[in-house]
Amino acid sequence: MATPVKVAKTDSWDDCFHAAVEVARQAGEEIRRAFSSEKRIETKSCAVDLVTETDQKVEKMIISTLREKFPTHSFIGEESAAAGEKVELTDNPTWIIDPVDGTTNFVHGFPFVAVSIALSVNKEVVVGVVNNAILDQMFTGQLGKGAFMNGKPIHVSGQEDLSQSLLISEFGSSRDKEKMDLVFSNLGSFLNEKNSAHGCRLLGSAALDMCQIAIGGGDMYYQYEIHVWDIAAGALIIREAGGVVWDTTGGPFDMMSRRVLCASSEKLARTIAEGLTQMELQRD
C-alpha cells in the first residue's frame, strides 16, 4: 500500500496536470474510435446502468499509464469500484477516474460523452480534466490557476436571478417510484408558473453538465445519486471558473456524499438549496 504523502497547498502539480491532459487525450481518441462501432453492452446496478467494453478498456489504460508515472499514488475508478474494489479516499495523492462519463449516451450515439480525471491530495482536488473528444472539447483546471476549454480561459455566467437562468440536472439511474417522484418534485420547484427558470437541460453526463456551468452555458446544476468519479474534476473546474460548488443542503461540498449543487453565483446557489427536498444516500 502506498505511503500517504502530506503536501502543502502551494506545491506544484504541473507534472500531474500534464500527464492527466495527455492520458485524457489518449482516452478520448479511444472513445472516438469506438463511438460509431458496434458495442458489447452489459448492465451493473440496474437495467439502465450500462457499461461497455470501452469503459473497462479505457479505465485500465488510464490507470496503467498514470501508475507507471506515479507509482506511489492511489486510484479510484468507476469500473474498478463496480468490480468490487473498495472506494477509499485518503490524504495520499489519489487519481479519481470516470473513463466514459455518459455511457448511455455513448451506447446511443448521443455526443455528450467524456473522460473525467481528477487528482486529489489531502482530500482536495488539485487537478481536473474533462475531455469530450466527440465534440473536441477539453476542459481543464488546476487549483489556483484558473479553468480552460481547449486552452482558452472560461468563466461562469455570474447569473444571480432564477428567472433568468438555465437549469441543468439529471434523472439518475434509479427508477424507484419514490426517488423518481422526488426528482420530478424538485424540478417542479424551479419550473412552475410562480417560480421558473428559463428551462432545464439533461445532457446525460455529470462531468459535462458541470463544465456547462463553468463556461456559462448553464447557470445552475444539482444532482443526487452520483459518485465521486462523476464530479471530482468538474467541481474543481467550476470553482476555478468562478462558480460555486456546495452540498445540496447549502453546506460545504463533500465529494463522497453522492450529491452536489453548482451555480454561477452564491445567491443563485442559495435559491436552489432552499428549494430542494433532500435525498439521503449511502456515501461512496
C-alpha positions as CSV (number, residue, x, y, z in Angstrom):
1,M,0.0,0.0,0.0
2,A,1.3,3.5,-0.9
3,T,2.6,5.6,2.0
4,P,0.4,8.7,2.4
5,V,2.1,11.9,1.3
6,K,1.5,15.2,3.1
7,V,1.7,18.0,0.6
8,A,1.3,21.8,1.1
9,K,-1.4,23.5,-0.8
10,T,1.2,25.7,-2.6
11,D,3.1,22.7,-4.1
12,S,3.1,22.4,-7.8
13,W,1.3,19.6,-9.5
14,D,2.2,20.6,-13.1
15,D,3.7,17.2,-14.0
16,C,0.5,15.5,-12.8
17,F,-1.6,18.0,-14.7
18,H,0.2,17.5,-18.0
19,A,0.1,13.7,-17.5
20,A,-3.7,13.9,-16.9
21,V,-4.2,16.0,-20.1
22,E,-2.2,13.6,-22.2
23,V,-3.9,10.5,-20.9
24,A,-7.3,12.1,-21.2
25,R,-6.4,12.9,-24.8
26,Q,-5.4,9.3,-25.5
27,A,-8.6,8.0,-23.8
28,G,-10.7,10.4,-25.9
29,E,-9.2,9.1,-29.1
30,E,-10.1,5.5,-28.0
31,I,-13.7,6.7,-27.2
32,R,-14.0,8.5,-30.5
33,R,-12.9,5.4,-32.4
34,A,-15.4,3.2,-30.6
35,F,-18.2,5.8,-30.7
36,S,-19.7,4.7,-34.1
37,S,-18.8,1.0,-33.8
38,E,-20.9,-1.9,-32.6
39,K,-20.8,-2.2,-28.8
40,R,-21.0,-5.1,-26.3
41,I,-23.3,-3.8,-23.6
42,E,-23.8,-5.1,-20.0
43,T,-25.7,-3.8,-17.0
44,K,-24.4,-3.0,-13.5
45,S,-26.8,-1.9,-10.7
46,C,-30.0,-2.0,-12.8
47,A,-31.3,-2.3,-16.3
48,V,-30.4,1.4,-17.2
49,D,-27.0,1.4,-15.5
50,L,-24.9,0.4,-18.6
51,V,-21.3,-0.5,-19.1
52,T,-19.4,-1.4,-22.3
53,E,-16.0,-2.9,-23.1
54,T,-14.8,0.6,-23.9
55,D,-15.4,1.8,-20.3
56,Q,-13.3,-1.1,-19.0
57,K,-10.6,-0.8,-21.6
58,V,-10.2,3.0,-21.2
59,E,-10.0,2.8,-17.4
60,K,-7.3,0.1,-17.5
61,M,-5.3,2.2,-19.9
62,I,-5.6,5.4,-17.8
63,I,-4.7,3.7,-14.6
64,S,-1.7,1.8,-16.0
65,T,-0.4,4.9,-17.7
66,L,-0.6,7.1,-14.6
67,R,0.6,4.3,-12.2
68,E,3.8,3.9,-14.3
69,K,4.4,7.7,-13.9
70,F,3.3,8.0,-10.3
71,P,3.8,4.6,-8.6
72,T,3.1,5.9,-5.1
73,H,-0.3,7.4,-6.0
74,S,-3.7,5.8,-5.2
75,F,-6.6,5.3,-7.6
76,I,-10.4,5.3,-7.6
77,G,-12.1,4.2,-10.8
78,E,-15.7,3.7,-11.7
79,E,-15.2,0.3,-13.3
80,S,-12.8,-0.8,-10.6
81,A,-15.4,0.0,-8.0
82,A,-18.1,-1.8,-10.0
83,A,-15.8,-4.9,-10.0
84,G,-15.7,-4.8,-6.2
85,E,-12.6,-2.7,-5.4
86,K,-13.0,-0.6,-2.3
87,V,-13.5,3.1,-2.8
88,E,-11.2,4.8,-0.3
89,L,-10.2,8.5,-0.4
90,T,-7.2,9.2,1.8
91,D,-4.7,12.1,2.1
92,N,-2.4,10.3,-0.4
93,P,-2.4,11.7,-3.9
94,T,-5.4,9.9,-5.5
95,W,-6.5,9.8,-9.1
96,I,-10.3,9.7,-9.4
97,I,-11.3,8.4,-12.8
98,D,-14.5,8.0,-14.9
99,P,-13.4,6.5,-18.1
100,V,-16.6,7.1,-20.0
101,D,-19.0,9.5,-18.3
102,G,-22.2,9.3,-20.2
103,T,-22.1,5.6,-21.1
104,T,-25.8,5.6,-22.1
105,N,-25.1,8.5,-24.5
106,F,-22.1,6.5,-25.8
107,V,-24.3,3.5,-26.4
108,H,-26.9,5.5,-28.3
109,G,-24.5,7.7,-30.2
110,F,-25.5,10.9,-28.4
111,P,-22.4,13.0,-28.4
112,F,-22.2,14.1,-24.8
113,V,-19.5,11.6,-23.6
114,A,-16.4,12.4,-21.7
115,V,-13.4,11.0,-19.8
116,S,-13.1,12.6,-16.4
117,I,-9.8,12.6,-14.4
118,A,-9.1,14.3,-11.1
119,L,-6.2,14.3,-8.7
120,S,-7.0,14.7,-5.0
121,V,-4.3,15.5,-2.5
122,N,-5.1,15.7,1.2
123,K,-8.7,15.1,0.1
124,E,-8.7,18.3,-2.0
125,V,-8.8,18.2,-5.8
126,V,-5.8,20.0,-7.3
127,V,-6.1,18.8,-11.0
128,G,-9.2,18.3,-13.1
129,V,-9.6,17.3,-16.7
130,V,-12.8,16.5,-18.6
131,N,-12.4,15.6,-22.3
132,N,-15.3,15.3,-24.7
133,A,-13.4,14.0,-27.8
134,I,-16.6,13.6,-29.8
135,L,-17.2,17.4,-29.7
136,D,-13.5,18.3,-29.4
137,Q,-13.9,20.0,-26.0
138,M,-11.1,19.6,-23.5
139,F,-11.9,21.2,-20.1
140,T,-9.0,21.7,-17.6
141,G,-8.4,23.2,-14.2
142,Q,-5.6,23.4,-11.7
143,L,-6.1,24.6,-8.1
144,G,-5.4,28.3,-8.1
145,K,-4.6,28.5,-11.8
146,G,-8.0,29.0,-13.5
147,A,-10.1,26.9,-15.8
148,F,-9.9,26.5,-19.5
149,M,-11.5,24.9,-22.5
150,N,-9.1,23.9,-25.3
151,G,-6.5,26.2,-23.7
152,K,-8.7,29.3,-23.5
153,P,-9.9,30.8,-20.1
154,I,-13.5,30.1,-19.2
155,H,-15.8,31.7,-16.7
156,V,-19.3,31.1,-15.2
157,S,-22.1,33.5,-16.2
158,G,-22.4,35.2,-12.9
159,Q,-26.2,35.0,-13.1
160,E,-28.0,35.6,-9.8
161,D,-31.7,35.5,-10.8
162,L,-33.5,32.2,-11.1
163,S,-36.0,33.7,-13.6
164,Q,-33.1,34.5,-16.0
165,S,-31.3,31.1,-15.5
166,L,-30.9,27.8,-17.3
167,L,-31.1,24.8,-15.0
168,I,-29.1,21.6,-15.7
169,S,-29.9,18.3,-13.8
170,E,-30.4,14.6,-14.4
171,F,-32.9,11.9,-13.5
172,G,-30.2,9.4,-12.4
173,S,-30.3,5.6,-13.0
174,S,-32.7,4.6,-10.2
175,R,-36.3,4.0,-11.4
176,D,-37.6,3.6,-7.8
177,K,-41.0,5.4,-7.7
178,E,-40.3,7.3,-4.5
179,K,-37.0,8.5,-5.8
180,M,-38.5,9.5,-9.2
181,D,-41.3,11.4,-7.5
182,L,-38.7,13.4,-5.6
183,V,-36.7,14.1,-8.8
184,F,-39.8,15.5,-10.5
185,S,-40.9,17.4,-7.4
186,N,-37.5,19.1,-7.2
187,L,-37.6,20.0,-10.9
188,G,-41.1,21.4,-10.4
189,S,-39.8,23.7,-7.6
190,F,-37.8,25.6,-10.3
191,L,-40.2,25.2,-13.3
192,N,-43.6,26.4,-12.4
193,E,-45.9,29.4,-13.0
194,K,-44.7,31.3,-10.0
195,N,-41.1,30.4,-9.8
196,S,-39.4,29.3,-13.0
197,A,-36.1,29.2,-14.7
198,H,-35.9,29.6,-18.5
199,G,-35.7,25.9,-18.9
200,C,-33.9,22.6,-17.9
201,R,-31.4,20.6,-19.8
202,L,-30.3,17.0,-19.1
203,L,-27.2,16.1,-21.0
204,G,-26.6,12.6,-19.5
205,S,-23.1,13.3,-18.3
206,A,-22.5,14.9,-14.8
207,A,-19.0,15.9,-15.8
208,L,-20.2,17.7,-18.9
209,D,-23.2,19.2,-17.1
210,M,-20.7,20.8,-14.7
211,C,-18.5,22.0,-17.5
212,Q,-21.5,23.7,-19.0
213,I,-21.8,25.7,-15.8
214,A,-18.1,26.5,-16.0
215,I,-18.4,28.0,-19.5
216,G,-21.6,29.9,-18.7
217,G,-23.8,27.7,-20.9
218,G,-25.9,26.9,-17.9
219,D,-26.3,28.7,-14.6
220,M,-27.2,26.1,-12.0
221,Y,-26.9,22.3,-11.7
222,Y,-27.8,19.9,-9.0
223,Q,-27.8,16.1,-8.8
224,Y,-28.3,13.2,-6.4
225,E,-27.1,9.6,-6.7
226,I,-23.9,10.4,-8.4
227,H,-20.4,9.2,-7.4
228,V,-17.1,10.9,-6.7
229,W,-15.7,9.9,-10.1
230,D,-18.6,11.8,-11.8
231,I,-18.0,15.1,-10.1
232,A,-14.4,15.5,-8.7
233,A,-12.9,17.0,-11.9
234,G,-15.9,19.1,-12.7
235,A,-16.1,20.6,-9.2
236,L,-12.6,22.0,-9.5
237,I,-13.2,23.3,-13.0
238,I,-16.3,25.2,-11.9
239,R,-14.6,26.7,-8.9
240,E,-11.6,27.8,-11.0
241,A,-14.1,29.3,-13.4
242,G,-15.5,31.5,-10.6
243,G,-18.5,29.4,-9.7
244,V,-19.9,27.9,-6.5
245,V,-19.9,24.2,-5.6
246,W,-21.9,23.2,-2.5
247,D,-23.7,20.3,-0.9
248,T,-27.3,20.3,-2.0
249,T,-28.3,21.5,1.6
250,G,-26.3,24.6,1.1
251,G,-23.4,23.3,3.3
252,P,-19.8,22.6,2.3
253,F,-19.3,20.3,-0.7
254,D,-18.3,16.7,0.2
255,M,-17.4,14.8,-2.9
256,M,-18.0,11.5,-1.3
257,S,-21.6,12.3,-0.3
258,R,-23.1,11.4,-3.8
259,R,-24.8,14.8,-4.2
260,V,-23.8,18.2,-5.5
261,L,-25.1,21.7,-6.2
262,C,-23.3,24.1,-8.5
263,A,-24.2,27.6,-9.6
264,S,-22.8,30.7,-11.2
265,S,-23.2,32.8,-8.0
266,E,-23.8,32.3,-4.3
267,K,-27.2,34.0,-4.5
268,L,-28.4,31.5,-7.1
269,A,-26.9,28.6,-5.2
270,R,-28.8,29.6,-2.1
271,T,-32.0,29.9,-4.0
272,I,-31.6,26.3,-5.3
273,A,-30.6,24.9,-2.0
274,E,-33.6,26.4,-0.3
275,G,-36.0,24.9,-2.9
276,L,-34.7,21.4,-2.9
277,T,-36.2,18.4,-0.9
278,Q,-33.2,16.4,0.1
279,M,-32.4,12.8,-0.7
280,E,-30.4,10.8,1.8
281,L,-27.8,8.5,0.2
282,Q,-25.2,6.0,1.2
283,R,-21.7,7.6,0.8
284,D,-19.1,6.4,-1.6
